[in-house]
């Protein structure tokens, strides 16, 4: 059984049918460092909604502000403000990709967030303990 299958099985075991409707992995360090990252509760939920659309590392998400706003029960302009803030904080980057048909698509690159969280993780006690266990094994 591969890692993806094990992850899915663990999620279904924990969340039941809710996981069968889809789930995502989200590093705990994002929640632990929310304030240090400068994220309000709204910014955090917008960011989590963006990550919901990020299935593969190389395929960048491109959710509509209106889709996120509808899920959150807020105005699309509020989502747009949060996205601008995430860009200003250096956590995400807006990029333009050219599609096969020649049209342009605005995508959100989360690499800056991943890099920042990785830096936080390296000094996190849970990370250090897990790395120590791997070294001992």
ABEGO torsion letter per residue (X at the ends): XBAAAAAAAAAAAAAEAAAAAEBBBBBAAAAAAAAAAGBBAAAAAAAAAAAAABABAABBBBBBAAAAAAAAGBBAAAAAAAAAAAAAAGABBBBBBBBAAGBBBBBBBAAAAAAAAAAAAAABAAAAAAAAAAAAX
